[in-house]
C-alpha cells in the first residue's frame, strides 16, 4: 500500500571526508524500494521519488555526522574515480 505512510529505515554508512577523515553518516532509506531518500532536518519529502511510497518522518531523531577516525592507507577506503 503506497497510500499508507511508512517510516524510513535508518542505515549507517562510512565515507571519507577530505580524503583521510572517516565519517559515519545515517541515511534514510525507503522501506518499499530501498532507495536513499534526500532527507534531513531541514527537508523531509512526503513521497519516495523512485516508487511513490508515502513517507512519514514523525519520531525520527536526526544526528550529526560523526568522525570515527583517520584513514591510514588507501587500501580500504579508495576515493571514487570519475
Z-matrix of the N, CA and C atoms (Angstrom, degrees):
N
C 1 1.453
C 2 1.522 1 110.04
N 3 1.302 2 115.56 1 111.53
C 4 1.457 3 119.47 2 -179.96
C 5 1.522 4 112.03 3 -79.08
N 6 1.330 5 118.04 4 -22.50
C 7 1.463 6 120.77 5 -176.25
C 8 1.519 7 112.97 6 -76.32
N 9 1.325 8 118.01 7 -24.84
C 10 1.460 9 121.33 8 179.41
C 11 1.537 10 108.69 9 -82.34
N 12 1.313 11 116.58 10 123.59
C 13 1.463 12 120.95 11 -177.15
C 14 1.527 13 110.69 12 -69.83
N 15 1.340 14 115.44 13 134.96
C 16 1.456 15 122.28 14 178.15
C 17 1.516 16 109.24 15 -122.34
N 18 1.344 17 115.46 16 151.90
C 19 1.459 18 120.27 17 177.17
C 20 1.523 19 109.37 18 -78.29
N 21 1.336 20 117.13 19 145.59
C 22 1.459 21 119.32 20 177.80
C 23 1.536 22 110.22 21 -72.44
N 24 1.315 23 115.42 22 157.42
C 25 1.456 24 121.85 23 175.11
C 26 1.527 25 107.19 24 -89.60
N 27 1.325 26 117.23 25 132.06
C 28 1.457 27 121.26 26 179.38
C 29 1.523 28 109.07 27 -96.63
N 30 1.332 29 116.38 28 123.57
C 31 1.466 30 122.10 29 179.60
C 32 1.517 31 109.22 30 -125.93
N 33 1.326 32 115.45 31 135.36
C 34 1.461 33 120.68 32 178.63
C 35 1.518 34 109.30 33 -93.00
N 36 1.340 35 115.11 34 143.46
C 37 1.459 36 121.42 35 175.42
C 38 1.517 37 108.60 36 -143.79
N 39 1.310 38 115.78 37 157.87
C 40 1.465 39 121.19 38 178.97
C 41 1.518 40 109.05 39 -111.04
N 42 1.347 41 115.41 40 146.51
C 43 1.456 42 121.13 41 177.81
C 44 1.518 43 109.10 42 -146.80
N 45 1.320 44 116.31 43 163.61
C 46 1.458 45 121.85 44 178.25
C 47 1.519 46 110.37 45 -93.83
N 48 1.309 47 115.83 46 131.87
C 49 1.460 48 122.04 47 175.83
C 50 1.518 49 106.64 48 -113.53
N 51 1.307 50 117.71 49 132.16
C 52 1.465 51 124.07 50 -177.47
C 53 1.522 52 112.40 51 62.12
N 54 1.327 53 118.43 52 13.75
C 55 1.450 54 121.15 53 176.97
C 56 1.514 55 115.87 54 85.93
N 57 1.352 56 118.33 55 -9.14
C 58 1.456 57 118.83 56 -178.05
C 59 1.528 58 114.90 57 -144.93
N 60 1.317 59 119.21 58 -9.60
C 61 1.467 60 122.33 59 -179.86
C 62 1.525 61 108.22 60 -97.95
N 63 1.341 62 117.16 61 123.94
C 64 1.458 63 121.75 62 179.51
C 65 1.527 64 108.35 63 -87.59
N 66 1.333 65 115.64 64 120.32
C 67 1.460 66 121.79 65 -178.71
C 68 1.526 67 109.28 66 -115.21
N 69 1.342 68 115.51 67 150.38
C 70 1.456 69 121.37 68 175.85
C 71 1.525 70 108.06 69 -112.29
N 72 1.332 71 116.14 70 129.31
C 73 1.460 72 122.66 71 -175.95
C 74 1.528 73 108.87 72 -127.86
N 75 1.325 74 116.54 73 146.03
C 76 1.455 75 121.23 74 178.47
C 77 1.521 76 109.32 75 -108.46
N 78 1.337 77 116.32 76 117.59
C 79 1.462 78 122.74 77 179.29
C 80 1.514 79 110.43 78 -94.49
N 81 1.316 80 116.99 79 147.73
C 82 1.460 81 122.92 80 170.75
C 83 1.522 82 106.85 81 -97.51
N 84 1.335 83 115.83 82 124.63
C 85 1.455 84 121.82 83 -175.52
C 86 1.525 85 109.02 84 -117.22
N 87 1.319 86 116.14 85 140.55
C 88 1.468 87 121.50 86 177.97
C 89 1.525 88 109.43 87 -63.80
N 90 1.337 89 118.30 88 130.96
C 91 1.464 90 120.62 89 -179.36
C 92 1.534 91 113.35 90 -71.82
N 93 1.316 92 117.60 91 -15.56
C 94 1.466 93 121.10 92 -177.91
C 95 1.532 94 112.66 93 -92.51
N 96 1.341 95 117.23 94 -51.34
C 97 1.466 96 120.08 95 -173.92
C 98 1.526 97 114.13 96 -109.06
N 99 1.343 98 117.88 97 -15.39
C 100 1.458 99 120.61 98 179.16
C 101 1.515 100 114.47 99 84.89
N 102 1.325 101 117.79 100 9.27
C 103 1.464 102 122.07 101 178.77
C 104 1.526 103 109.72 102 -75.61
N 105 1.325 104 117.18 103 141.75
C 106 1.467 105 121.06 104 177.50
C 107 1.521 106 108.38 105 -73.54
N 108 1.335 107 116.02 106 127.73
C 109 1.457 108 122.01 107 -179.40
C 110 1.524 109 109.68 108 -87.14
N 111 1.302 110 117.05 109 140.57
C 112 1.457 111 122.27 110 176.03
C 113 1.521 112 107.39 111 -82.92
N 114 1.344 113 115.94 112 79.25
C 115 1.458 114 120.92 113 -174.06
C 116 1.516 115 110.36 114 -130.47
N 117 1.314 116 115.88 115 153.56
C 118 1.451 117 123.00 116 177.35
C 119 1.513 118 109.19 117 -165.06
N 120 1.338 119 116.41 118 -174.18
C 121 1.462 120 118.80 119 -178.25
C 122 1.529 121 113.58 120 -64.97
N 123 1.334 122 117.62 121 -23.46
C 124 1.460 123 120.97 122 -178.60
C 125 1.524 124 113.86 123 -96.55
N 126 1.327 125 117.22 124 -15.82
C 127 1.464 126 120.65 125 -178.42
C 128 1.528 127 109.75 126 -146.51
N 129 1.315 128 115.90 127 126.00
C 130 1.456 129 122.29 128 175.83
C 131 1.530 130 107.89 129 -130.68
N 132 1.336 131 117.52 130 114.44
C 133 1.461 132 119.22 131 179.22
C 134 1.527 133 111.39 132 -70.22
N 135 1.296 134 116.95 133 151.78
C 136 1.468 135 121.06 134 178.66
C 137 1.524 136 111.70 135 -84.73
N 138 1.337 137 116.32 136 -25.26
C 139 1.453 138 121.15 137 -177.76
C 140 1.524 139 109.88 138 -135.28
N 141 1.323 140 116.23 139 153.11
C 142 1.464 141 121.77 140 173.85
C 143 1.525 142 107.89 141 -71.18
N 144 1.328 143 116.75 142 133.82
C 145 1.465 144 120.09 143 -178.17
C 146 1.524 145 112.04 144 -74.35
N 147 1.309 146 118.15 145 -15.13
C 148 1.465 147 120.70 146 -178.01
C 149 1.533 148 112.55 147 -93.96
N 150 1.342 149 117.27 148 -50.25
C 151 1.469 150 119.33 149 -174.03
C 152 1.530 151 113.67 150 -111.96
N 153 1.326 152 118.82 151 -11.68
C 154 1.458 153 121.35 152 178.35
C 155 1.519 154 115.04 153 86.42
N 156 1.338 155 117.91 154 7.39
C 157 1.466 156 121.69 155 178.00
C 158 1.528 157 109.57 156 -62.30
N 159 1.315 158 116.74 157 133.36
C 160 1.462 159 121.37 158 177.19
C 161 1.531 160 108.50 159 -74.33
N 162 1.331 161 116.61 160 134.59
C 163 1.461 162 122.66 161 -174.38
C 164 1.521 163 109.55 162 -121.46
N 165 1.353 164 116.10 163 139.97
C 166 1.455 165 121.38 164 172.95
C 167 1.525 166 108.52 165 -122.97
N 168 1.316 167 116.29 166 137.07
C 169 1.458 168 121.72 167 -179.02
C 170 1.532 169 112.24 168 -108.84
N 171 1.317 170 117.62 169 18.17
C 172 1.466 171 120.25 170 178.53
C 173 1.524 172 109.19 171 -66.91
N 174 1.306 173 115.66 172 129.31
C 175 1.457 174 121.34 173 178.91
C 176 1.508 175 114.82 174 85.68
N 177 1.334 176 118.77 175 0.77
C 178 1.463 177 121.17 176 179.34
C 179 1.525 178 108.86 177 -79.39
N 180 1.325 179 116.61 178 126.29
C 181 1.469 180 122.18 179 177.94
C 182 1.528 181 108.47 180 -91.57
N 183 1.319 182 117.55 181 117.98
C 184 1.457 183 121.51 182 179.90
C 185 1.520 184 108.74 183 -85.44
N 186 1.324 185 116.77 184 133.41
C 187 1.464 186 121.64 185 -179.98
C 188 1.523 187 109.52 186 -121.33
N 189 1.315 188 115.18 187 151.79
C 190 1.459 189 121.73 188 175.52
C 191 1.528 190 109.17 189 -76.76
N 192 1.327 191 116.53 190 155.11
C 193 1.456 192 119.86 191 172.80
C 194 1.523 193 108.34 192 -64.04
N 195 1.335 194 115.59 193 139.33
C 196 1.456 195 120.50 194 -174.74
C 197 1.525 196 110.09 195 -115.54
N 198 1.332 197 116.39 196 133.29
C 199 1.457 198 121.06 197 176.96
C 200 1.526 199 108.62 198 -78.41
N 201 1.343 200 116.50 199 128.39
C 202 1.462 201 119.67 200 -178.26
C 203 1.516 202 112.94 201 -111.67
N 204 1.312 203 118.62 202 -9.48
C 205 1.465 204 120.33 203 178.54
C 206 1.514 205 111.41 204 158.60
N 207 1.331 206 113.76 205 -164.11
C 208 1.455 207 121.22 206 -179.04
C 209 1.519 208 109.33 207 -125.38
N 210 1.322 209 116.31 208 144.48
C 211 1.460 210 121.68 209 178.69
C 212 1.522 211 108.26 210 -79.06
N 213 1.328 212 115.99 211 127.87
C 214 1.466 213 120.28 212 -179.35
C 215 1.519 214 111.26 213 -90.36
N 216 1.319 215 116.43 214 -44.33
C 217 1.457 216 120.58 215 179.98
C 218 1.504 217 110.58 216 -122.74
N 219 1.296 218 116.91 217 172.86
C 220 1.464 219 120.83 218 -179.60
C 221 1.520 220 111.47 219 -99.93
N 222 1.329 221 118.17 220 13.87
C 223 1.451 222 120.49 221 -178.24
C 224 1.526 223 111.76 222 -76.49
N 225 1.323 224 117.24 223 -44.25
C 226 1.447 225 120.77 224 -172.74
C 227 1.523 226 112.79 225 -86.83
N 228 1.317 227 117.98 226 -46.53
C 229 1.459 228 122.60 227 -178.53
C 230 1.523 229 108.95 228 -108.64
N 231 1.293 230 116.02 229 93.29
C 232 1.466 231 121.39 230 -179.59
C 233 1.534 232 108.23 231 -98.21
N 234 1.335 233 118.62 232 130.97
C 235 1.475 234 119.48 233 178.75
C 236 1.516 235 111.17 234 -64.95
N 237 1.322 236 116.18 235 153.16
C 238 1.465 237 121.94 236 179.75
C 239 1.515 238 108.74 237 -75.08
N 240 1.336 239 115.73 238 132.24
C 241 1.470 240 121.29 239 -179.96
C 242 1.520 241 108.61 240 -105.40
N 243 1.321 242 116.65 241 133.60
C 244 1.471 243 121.30 242 179.41
C 245 1.494 244 110.99 243 -90.11
